[in-house]
Amino acid sequence: MPQNQDYTHQLQQLMQRVGISSFRALSRSCGVSQRQLKRIRTGEISQMRSEDLIKLSQALEVPVSELWSKFSTVELNWGTESEEPSLAWQQEYERLQGQLKQQRESLMQEFQQESLQVLESWLLQWPTAAYAAGQNPQLAAVKLLPLLRPVEQLLQQWGVEAIATVGAEIEYDPQVHQLMEGTAVAGDRVKVRYTGYRHGDRLLFRAKVSLAPRAD
């Protein structure tokens, strides 16, 4: 009985191209068990499920047809004799793509629903409060501030942080501050006019600042 071919080296070469360092990492990346991966390493690719083969081709960024030609001793003619398996793989690929799309849409809907729950009180009260403020210029703006709390809570949940408080006098940092007028160098005293935001290590918006009045 002939021994199976060893395609481990060929598989490792494809893994290196996409930055995957181990078979365990490949298994996690594509969602295919290491037992199934062993099949492709031993030339038994024909025994793999089409779903697993498609997942592997996506993880390695290699077409299914190329995987077959690299890891099988059995010639697969992509002509009339192979139309049926080729069609099956194409249908499976389209099914998986549709499944991923549905998952993304479901996650987005869940995200939006949770966000709306946090913002519920603001959504209901802010338009009325803004209308009242427009009708009555004497209405103290401080009364509107509590209505912004849900927005602040949402930003905190998302890990969005303010760079500086409006009105604060701080040292100018051109990396995170935008000077509204005039010129300044790092370390000059400036006053925050509009706050900026960070999201983790990412800068979303620079804080807008102006030169602070000089002390006499």
C-alpha positions as CSV (number, residue, x, y, z in Angstrom):
1,M,0.0,0.0,0.0
2,P,1.6,3.3,-1.0
3,Q,2.4,5.8,1.7
4,N,0.7,9.2,1.7
5,Q,2.6,12.2,0.4
6,D,4.0,14.8,2.9
7,Y,2.9,18.3,1.9
8,T,3.8,19.9,5.3
9,H,6.5,22.1,3.7
10,Q,4.2,23.4,1.0
11,L,1.6,24.3,3.5
12,Q,4.1,26.1,5.7
13,Q,5.2,28.1,2.7
14,L,1.6,29.3,2.1
15,M,1.2,30.1,5.8
16,Q,4.4,32.2,5.8
17,R,3.0,34.3,3.0
18,V,0.0,35.4,5.1
19,G,2.0,35.6,8.4
20,I,0.6,32.5,10.1
21,S,3.3,30.9,12.2
22,S,1.9,27.5,13.3
23,F,-0.8,24.9,12.5
24,R,-2.6,25.8,15.7
25,A,-2.7,29.4,14.6
26,L,-3.9,28.4,11.2
27,S,-6.6,26.2,12.8
28,R,-7.8,29.2,14.8
29,S,-7.6,31.6,11.9
30,C,-9.8,29.6,9.5
31,G,-11.9,27.6,11.9
32,V,-10.8,24.2,10.6
33,S,-9.6,21.5,13.1
34,Q,-6.0,20.4,13.1
35,R,-7.2,16.9,12.3
36,Q,-8.7,18.3,9.0
37,L,-5.5,20.2,8.4
38,K,-3.5,17.0,8.7
39,R,-5.5,15.6,5.7
40,I,-4.1,18.3,3.5
41,R,-0.6,17.7,4.8
42,T,-0.8,14.0,3.9
43,G,-2.3,14.5,0.4
44,E,-5.9,13.6,1.5
45,I,-7.4,16.9,0.4
46,S,-10.1,15.0,-1.5
47,Q,-11.4,13.8,1.9
48,M,-11.9,17.3,3.3
49,R,-15.3,18.8,3.5
50,S,-15.9,21.6,0.9
51,E,-16.8,24.0,3.7
52,D,-13.4,23.4,5.4
53,L,-11.6,23.7,2.1
54,I,-13.2,27.0,1.3
55,K,-12.4,28.4,4.8
56,L,-8.8,27.3,4.4
57,S,-8.5,28.9,0.9
58,Q,-9.8,32.2,2.4
59,A,-7.3,32.1,5.3
60,L,-4.4,31.3,3.0
61,E,-5.6,33.7,0.3
62,V,-5.3,30.9,-2.3
63,P,-8.0,29.8,-4.7
64,V,-9.5,26.3,-4.0
65,S,-8.3,25.1,-7.4
66,E,-4.7,26.1,-6.6
67,L,-5.0,24.3,-3.2
68,W,-6.1,21.2,-5.0
69,S,-3.3,21.3,-7.5
70,K,-0.7,21.8,-4.8
71,F,-1.9,19.2,-2.3
72,S,-3.4,16.4,-4.3
73,T,-1.8,13.7,-6.5
74,V,-5.2,13.3,-8.2
75,E,-5.6,15.5,-11.2
76,L,-8.7,17.6,-11.2
77,N,-9.9,18.8,-14.6
78,W,-12.0,21.9,-14.3
79,G,-14.0,20.9,-17.3
80,T,-17.2,19.0,-17.7
81,E,-16.2,16.2,-15.4
82,S,-15.6,18.6,-12.6
83,E,-18.5,20.9,-13.0
84,E,-20.5,19.2,-10.3
85,P,-17.9,19.5,-7.5
86,S,-16.9,23.0,-8.7
87,L,-20.5,24.1,-8.5
88,A,-20.8,22.6,-5.1
89,W,-17.8,24.5,-3.8
90,Q,-19.1,27.7,-5.4
91,Q,-22.5,27.3,-3.8
92,E,-20.8,26.6,-0.4
93,Y,-18.6,29.7,-0.8
94,E,-21.7,31.8,-1.5
95,R,-23.5,30.3,1.4
96,L,-20.6,31.1,3.8
97,Q,-20.4,34.6,2.4
98,G,-24.1,35.1,3.0
99,Q,-23.8,33.7,6.5
100,L,-21.0,36.1,7.3
101,K,-23.0,39.0,6.0
102,Q,-26.0,38.0,8.2
103,Q,-23.7,37.8,11.2
104,R,-22.3,41.3,10.5
105,E,-25.8,42.7,10.1
106,S,-27.0,41.0,13.3
107,L,-24.0,42.4,15.3
108,M,-24.7,45.9,13.9
109,Q,-28.3,45.7,14.8
110,E,-27.4,44.5,18.3
111,F,-24.9,47.3,18.6
112,Q,-27.4,49.9,17.5
113,Q,-30.0,48.6,19.8
114,E,-27.7,48.7,22.9
115,S,-26.7,52.3,21.9
116,L,-30.3,53.4,21.6
117,Q,-31.1,52.0,25.0
118,V,-28.3,54.1,26.5
119,L,-29.5,57.2,24.6
120,E,-33.2,56.6,25.3
121,S,-33.7,59.4,27.8
122,W,-31.6,61.8,25.7
123,L,-33.6,61.0,22.6
124,L,-36.9,61.6,24.3
125,Q,-36.0,64.7,26.3
126,W,-33.4,66.6,24.3
127,P,-35.7,67.8,21.4
128,T,-38.2,69.1,23.9
129,A,-35.5,70.8,26.0
130,A,-33.9,72.4,22.9
131,Y,-37.3,73.7,21.7
132,A,-38.0,75.2,25.2
133,A,-34.6,76.9,25.2
134,G,-35.3,78.3,21.8
135,Q,-38.6,79.7,22.9
136,N,-37.3,81.1,26.2
137,P,-33.8,82.8,25.9
138,Q,-33.9,83.3,29.6
139,L,-33.9,79.6,30.4
140,A,-30.6,78.7,32.2
141,A,-28.5,76.5,30.0
142,V,-27.2,74.7,33.0
143,K,-30.6,73.0,33.3
144,L,-29.9,71.2,30.0
145,L,-26.6,69.7,31.0
146,P,-28.0,66.7,32.9
147,L,-29.7,65.6,29.6
148,L,-26.3,65.1,28.0
149,R,-25.3,62.5,30.6
150,P,-26.5,59.5,28.5
151,V,-24.2,60.7,25.6
152,E,-21.3,60.9,28.0
153,Q,-22.1,57.4,29.3
154,L,-22.1,56.0,25.7
155,L,-18.8,57.6,24.9
156,Q,-17.3,56.0,28.1
157,Q,-18.6,52.6,27.1
158,W,-16.9,53.0,23.7
159,G,-13.7,54.0,25.4
160,V,-13.8,57.5,23.9
161,E,-11.9,60.0,26.1
162,A,-11.8,63.8,26.0
163,I,-8.4,65.3,25.5
164,A,-9.0,68.3,27.7
165,T,-11.8,70.2,29.4
166,V,-13.3,73.3,27.7
167,G,-12.0,76.4,29.4
168,A,-8.8,74.7,30.8
169,E,-5.5,76.5,30.3
170,I,-2.8,73.9,29.4
171,E,0.5,73.7,27.6
172,Y,0.2,73.6,23.8
173,D,0.9,70.2,22.2
174,P,0.7,70.4,18.4
175,Q,0.2,66.6,18.3
176,V,-3.2,66.8,19.9
177,H,-4.1,70.5,19.8
178,Q,-5.3,72.7,16.8
179,L,-4.5,76.4,17.2
180,M,-7.5,78.4,16.0
181,E,-5.5,81.6,15.3
182,G,-2.1,83.0,15.8
183,T,1.1,81.0,16.3
184,A,2.4,79.0,19.2
185,V,5.2,76.5,20.0
186,A,5.0,73.5,22.2
187,G,4.8,74.4,25.8
188,D,3.0,77.8,25.3
189,R,0.0,78.3,27.4
190,V,-3.3,77.9,25.5
191,K,-7.0,77.8,26.4
192,V,-9.2,75.0,25.3
193,R,-12.2,76.2,23.2
194,Y,-13.4,72.9,21.8
195,T,-12.5,69.6,23.4
196,G,-10.9,66.8,21.3
197,Y,-11.2,63.1,21.6
198,R,-9.1,59.9,21.7
199,H,-10.3,56.4,21.1
200,G,-7.7,54.2,22.8
201,D,-4.4,55.1,21.2
202,R,-6.2,56.6,18.2
203,L,-6.7,60.4,17.9
204,L,-10.2,61.1,16.7
205,F,-10.3,64.9,16.9
206,R,-7.7,67.5,18.0
207,A,-8.8,69.9,20.7
208,K,-9.2,73.4,19.3
209,V,-7.3,76.0,21.4
210,S,-6.4,79.7,21.4
211,L,-3.6,81.5,23.0
212,A,-4.1,82.1,26.7
213,P,-4.1,85.7,28.0
214,R,-0.8,86.7,29.4
215,A,-0.6,87.4,33.0
216,D,0.4,91.0,33.8
